[in-house]
Amino acid sequence: MALYAFNCAGCGPFEVVRPMADAGEAARCPGCGAIARRVFTPPGLAVLARPMRRALDREEKSAHEPDVVARKAGRPMPHGHEPTPPWVLAH
């Protein structure tokens, strides 16, 4: 059984649990009984590792509400590594 999302023109979004064999069939809205259109959604990402899930959530949030930061975050560059100016060719 899989969870499928539908959108009723009058009532809005709702979800239906049904066998994968019935994935293409239309669904009736539980509120008004009208035929609803299926909405294709990304697969569930709950099985991702917690750090990866947090990073994806932060990335998604930053698209709409960027954070203002006062200091640089992340790991420092390895010792002895100087940034190369763009006009220097690396070998």
C-alpha positions as CSV (number, residue, x, y, z in Angstrom):
1,M,0.0,0.0,0.0
2,A,1.2,3.5,-0.9
3,L,0.2,7.0,0.0
4,Y,-1.0,9.2,-2.9
5,A,-1.8,12.9,-2.9
6,F,-4.9,14.3,-4.6
7,N,-6.3,17.8,-5.0
8,C,-10.0,18.6,-5.0
9,A,-10.9,21.8,-6.8
10,G,-13.4,22.7,-4.1
11,C,-12.0,21.2,-0.9
12,G,-8.3,21.2,-1.4
13,P,-5.6,18.6,-0.9
14,F,-6.1,15.1,0.6
15,E,-4.2,11.8,0.7
16,V,-5.4,8.3,-0.1
17,V,-3.7,5.0,0.8
18,R,-4.2,2.4,-1.9
19,P,-2.4,-0.5,-3.7
20,M,0.2,0.6,-6.2
21,A,-1.8,-1.2,-8.9
22,D,-4.5,1.4,-8.5
23,A,-2.1,4.4,-8.6
24,G,-3.5,5.7,-11.9
25,E,-7.1,5.7,-10.9
26,A,-9.0,8.9,-9.9
27,A,-10.1,9.4,-6.3
28,R,-13.2,10.9,-4.9
29,C,-12.9,13.7,-2.4
30,P,-13.8,12.6,1.1
31,G,-15.5,16.0,1.7
32,C,-17.7,16.6,-1.4
33,G,-17.4,13.4,-3.4
34,A,-16.1,15.1,-6.5
35,I,-13.4,13.4,-8.7
36,A,-10.0,14.8,-7.7
37,R,-6.8,15.2,-9.6
38,R,-3.7,13.3,-8.5
39,V,-0.8,15.5,-7.4
40,F,2.7,14.1,-8.0
41,T,4.9,14.6,-5.0
42,P,8.6,13.7,-4.4
43,P,9.3,10.4,-2.6
44,G,9.4,10.4,1.1
45,L,12.9,11.3,2.4
46,A,12.4,10.0,6.0
47,V,15.0,7.3,5.5
48,L,17.9,9.8,5.1
49,A,20.5,10.1,7.8
50,R,19.6,12.8,10.3
51,P,22.5,15.2,9.2
52,M,21.6,14.9,5.6
53,R,17.9,15.6,6.4
54,R,18.9,18.6,8.4
55,A,21.1,19.9,5.6
56,L,18.2,19.5,3.1
57,D,15.7,21.2,5.4
58,R,18.2,24.1,5.9
59,E,18.7,24.4,2.2
60,E,15.0,24.4,1.5
61,K,14.4,27.0,4.2
62,S,17.2,29.3,3.0
63,A,15.5,29.6,-0.4
64,H,12.6,31.5,1.2
65,E,14.0,32.8,4.4
66,P,17.8,33.3,4.2
67,D,19.6,33.4,7.6
68,V,21.7,36.5,8.4
69,V,25.0,35.3,9.8
70,A,27.6,37.2,11.8
71,R,30.5,34.7,11.4
72,K,31.7,32.1,8.9
73,A,30.5,28.5,9.6
74,G,31.9,25.2,8.7
75,R,35.3,23.5,8.9
76,P,38.5,25.4,8.4
77,M,40.7,24.8,5.4
78,P,43.5,22.3,5.8
79,H,46.7,23.8,7.3
80,G,49.1,25.3,4.8
81,H,46.5,25.6,2.0
82,E,46.4,29.1,0.7
83,P,43.7,30.1,-1.8
84,T,45.0,30.3,-5.3
85,P,44.2,33.5,-7.2
86,P,42.1,32.9,-10.2
87,W,44.8,34.0,-12.7
88,V,47.3,31.3,-11.5
89,L,47.2,28.0,-13.4
90,A,47.3,24.9,-11.2
91,H,49.4,21.9,-12.3
